[in-house]
Amino acid sequence: MKYDFTSITDRHGKDSIAVDALTGSGFAPAPPKDGFDIIPMWVADMNFPTVPTVPEAIIKRTQHPFYGYFSPSEEYFDKIIRWHETRNHVTGLTKECIGYENSVLGGVISALTSFASPGDKVLLHSPTYIGFTNSLRNNGFDIVLSPLIQDENGVWRMDYEDMDKKLRENNIHAVILCSPHNPCGRVWERQELEKAMEIYRANDCIVISDEIWSDILLDGHKHIPTQSVNEDARNRTVALYAPSKTFNLAGLVGSYHIIYNKYLRDRVQAKGSKSHYNEMNLLSMHALLGAYQPEGYEWVDELCQVLSENVSFACDFIREHFPEIKVVKPEGTYMLFLDCSQWCHSHEKTLDQLLKAGWDVGVAWQDGRPFHGPCHIRMNLALPLSRVQEAFERLDRYVF
């Protein structure tokens, strides 16, 4: 491969929550026992260095010693448009449809509060990204969950009848769609999105589509932008993107929305401007410019190949060594969502005991209950394969 996805980098002391926040505070797992180093598999960032053109772009800009007020460059918008045209076959995207957001979750709240008020109900699928749960509750929204169901092959599917029923019974007009889905890893197929959008249209819902994972696709799966399904979807959807998951840039802060409908766009932009905090950072703009270079396209393709291999290894290992642990192989993202209920029952262990057993030997995995997985563990596989292998060998030897 052209880029380095095998070297192990020491991130300690470099402002990384993934390795420096293991304090047992409740936010993160406790530090491991003596003799075990930390294998960070919980917070959803990657243990790969970003594409070299990102630091090159940042360093080049910092060498010019003026960092005052600025406006996004034309190149910024052009790079975003070309990225979506090339990777997602998007047509008709213009500069006017693109707007900055400090974060995808910030964009979710700006969109929600543009069309709903505290106390209103919002539909989400479960399992559910914890960021949705926390940010909606913090802003006074009532969450109504429509559980995903697993078909005969274990594939997570939307329950359209349940979605429609809950929308009607609760008079809901705002929904959040996660595409690809976190934490289940589904990459929704076109016909699935078409059916969902038909239900949302019939119930007159504004759709907020979090597509931050849209570049992290495994085993050749293809992302279908929600807005590309049909003209109605294009006009009722606020789509949110960022280079942060793709290129490991979350600490730089910088996301963006795509909104084609002028009425929706005016409302969301007006709401986002009210705090006077939703302003782009100069260096985050140059990070995006560095990421959306030709080298970035190559880097992401190699990344997805590496992640596909990691996921295949992990799922095969679980199937062979941990038959009581159920896992559905994800189609996107780099997260596993392990159902540990059968193992815990047969071994008379609680999920807390299982989680701690992993933490004790340095496997810093994540409690799945805040994601509405009743006996689940969430695992980040965006590490060099040697570290993924070491983690599963420790689980086999000391935990399961």
N, C-alpha and C positions, 0 to 999 in steps of 0.2 A: 504494500500500500504506500501511497505517497505521503500520508500523514500519520502521525504517531498516536496510536491508540493502545500501546502496550506498556509504555513507561509508567512507573509508579512514582508519583510526585508527593512529597511531604507538604501537606497543606496546613500543618499546625502553625499557629501564630500569624496566619495570613487572612484573618478576618472571616474564617469559614465556620458557619453554624454547623455544618455537617460533621466537623471533627473537633471543634473547640467549644461546643455547647453541650457536651455530654456531662452534665452536672447533676443529674438526678433531680432536677427542679420540677419535673412534670412535663416540661416542654419537650425534653429530649430524653433518650434512655440514659441510664447510669453508666459510668465508666466501667470498663471490663476489669476482671480480676488480673492480678499480677501475672505476667508471662504472656498476655494476649494483647496484641495491638488492635486498634480500631479499624474495622472494615465498614466504612460509612454506607449504609444501605437504607437510610430512612428519608431524610429530607430530599426533595426531588430536584437536586442539581447533579451535574455530571462530574465525574472524576477523570475527565479528559481535558487537556489544554484546548482552548478554543482555536479556531483557524488562525494562522499567523497574520493574516491580513487585518484582523481586528486590532491587536496591539500595535501593528505598524501604523494604522490609520490614527489611533489615539496619540501615539508618540509624535507622529508628524504634526498633528494639530497642536499639541502642547508645546512644541518648539517655537510656535509663534506666540509671544508672551502677552497676548491680549485675550481676555476671556469675558468681555462685557456682554451687554445685551445683544441678542441676535434673533434672526428669523430662520426657520427651516429653509434650506436651500432647495432649488429646483431639482438638484441631483437626488436629494432625499426622497422626494415624491417619485421621481423617475425610477429609482432603484426598487421601491416597493411595487410599483406598477409592473415592472419587468419581472420581478420575482413571482408575482401571482400569475402573470401571463404564462411564464415558462413552466412553473411547477404545478399549477392548478388549472391551466388552460382557461383562465379568466379573460373575458373580453369586455370592453366598454368601461373599464375602470379609469377614472380620471382623478386628477389632483383634488378636485372639490369634494370627492367622496371620502378622502382620507383625513383623519384627525388624530392628533396626539392624545395619548392617555398615559398618566403616570404609571398605571399598572392595569392589567386585564381586570382585576377585581375592582379597581377604581372605576373602570369603564362600565362594568356590570352595574355598580351602584348609581353612577350617573344616568345610565339608561333606565334603570328601574325607577329611580326617583323622578324621572321626567314624565313617567306615565302611570305611576302608582304612588300610594302614600303609606306611611307607617300604619300598620294594622291590616293592610291588604294582604291577601294570600297570593303566593307565587308557587308555581309548579316546578319541581325538579325531579329528576330520576334518582333512585337509590339503587345501589350504593352511590354516595354523593361525595364530591370533592369537599374536604373540610373547609376550604377557603370560602366556598359558597355559603355553607352553613353559618360560619362565624360572621361573615360580612353582612348577610341578610338579617341575622338576629341582632347584630349591633345597630342596624338601621331600622329596627322595629317591624320587619316584615314577618308574616306567618308563613312557614314553609309547609307545603303539602307535597308529600312524596308519592310518586308513582313507581313502584318497584320494577326493575328490570327482571325478566324471567329467563331461565335457561331452558333451551330446547333439548331435544333428545340427544344432541351431540354436545351439550354443555355450553353452547354459544349463547351469550347474553343478548336478549331481544327486548325491544320496547313492547309494552302491553298496551296496544292502542285502545282497546275497549276501556281499560282502567283509566288511561289518560283522558279520554273523552268524558267519562263519567265524573271524574274529579273536577275537571274544568267546569262542567255544567253545574254540578251540585254546589260548588264553592264560588261560582260566579267569578272565575279567575280570568284575567285578561293579560297576564304577563308570565312568561315562562323562560326558563334557562335551559339551553341545550348545550351539552358538552360534546364536542366533536373534533377529534376522536375522544372517546369517553375515558375520563379519569375517575375512579381507579381501575375500571374493568378492562380497558385497553381495546374496546371495540372501535373499528373504523367503519362507520355506518355506510351501508350500500345506498346507491341512489334511490332504489325503490322504497327503502326504509325511511329515508328522509322525505320522499314524496308523500308517503302515507302520514308521517308525523305532521308535515306542513299542511296537509289537507285538514287534519283535525284542528290545528291551530287556526287555520283560516275560518273554519266553521264556527269556532268559538271566539273569533275576533280578538286574537292574542297578538301582542307584541312579542317577538322572539329575540332573545339575547343569546347569541351563539358564540360560545367560547371555543375558539379554534387555535389556541396557543400551541397545541400538540400537533398541528397539521403537517409539520415537516418530519415528524418522528414516526416513520412508517416501516413496518417490518415485513420481510418476506414478500416484497413486491406489491403490497396493498396500496391502493390509491385513495387519496382524500378527495371527497366531493364537497366543495364549499356549499354551505346551506343556501346561500343566496343564488347559486347557479341552478337550483332545482327547477324553478319556473319564475315567471314574472311576478307572481304574487309573493313568493318567497323573497325575491329580490327587494320588494317594496315594504315588507313587514319585519325585516330582520336587521338587527344591529350585530355585526360580526366583529369580533375582537381578536387581534393577533399581536405577536411580539417575536423578536428574534431571541428572546431571553432563554426559552427552553431549548431552542434549536442550537444555539451557540454558547450556552452557559453564561449568559450576560445579566442574570437577575440583579446582581449587585449594582449594575450601572443604571437601572431603572429606565424603562422606555418601551411603551407599547403603543398600539394605534388601533383605531376603529376604521371599518369600512362601512359606510351607510349611503345607499343610493337614493333613498327617498328623502327629498329636501325637508319635508316637515319633520320626519324623525331626526334628521341630522341637525336641524336648527334647534330642536328641543334638547338633544343630548349635548350639543356644544354649549348651549346656554347654561345648562345645569353644571357642566364640567368647569365652566369659567367662573362660577360664583365664589369658589373658595380662594381663587387667585394662587392656588398651589399647583394647579394642573398645567405646569409649564415644562417644556422640554429642557433637558440638560445638554449643554453643548457637546460634551464628550459622548453622551449616549447617542446623539445623532451621528457622530463620526464612527462610533462602534457599529451602528447599523450599516453605514456606508462601507465599512471594511468587511462586514459579514456578507453583504449582498453583492460581492464581487464574483467573477468567474471562479476564483479559488473556493469561495464559499459553496457554490453549487457542487463542486467536486467533493469538498469536505463532508457535506451533508450526505451525499451518496455513500461515501465510505463509512461514515458514522452509522447509517442505517444498516449497512452490511454487518458491521461489528456488533451492533445491538441485536440483530437477528440471530447471529451465532451465539451470543450470550444467552438470549431467551431460549433458544433451542437446547443449549446445554442444560440450563436450569430446569426446564420442564421435563427433559429426558431423565435427569438425575432424580427429580422428585418422583416420577413415575416408577423408576427402578428401585429406589431406596426408601421412599416414604409413601407407600401405597395408601395410607390413611389420610394423607394430605391431598386435598383436591385443588387443582389449579386449572384454569382455562388459559390456554396459550394466547397471550395478547397479540393483536394485529397492529397495534400502534402504541406509542409511549414506550418507556423503558421500565415500567413498573409491573410487578406481579402482585396478585391479590389472592393470598392463600387462604383456603377454607380449612381451618384446623379443628372443626367441631368433632369429627369422627375420632381423630387421634386423641384429643383431650378427653372425650368420653371414655374411650377404651383404656386409657392410661390413668384415669381419675385425676387429671390435672386441670387446673384453671388456665385460661389464656394468659393471665398475669404471670403465672409460674413458667409457662412456656416462653413468653417474651423475655423474662429475666434470665432464663437458661441461655438464650441466645446472646443477650447483652453481656452476660458474664464471660463469654468466650470471645467477645469482640465483634460479634455479628450484630451491628447496630441497625436492627430492623424496626418497623413502625407498627404501633397498635392500629388495627383496622376498624375498631369500634367507632371512633369519631367519623369514619367514612360510611357508617351504617352497615358495617359487616359484623354481625353479632359475635362471631368467633374467628375473626380474620386477622391476618398479618399482611402488611404492605411492604414490598421489597423493591429497592432501587437496584437495577442491574447495569447502570451506566458507569461501569468500572472496567479496567483492564481484565480480560478473561482470566488471567492468573489469580486475581483477587476474588472473582466470582467463584472460581474453583476452590480456592482456599476456604471461603465462607461455607460452601456446601460440604466440604470435607469436615470442617469443625462441627457443623450441624449433625452430620452423620455420626461422628465419633462421640460427641459430648451431649447432644441435645435429644435427637430423635431415637 
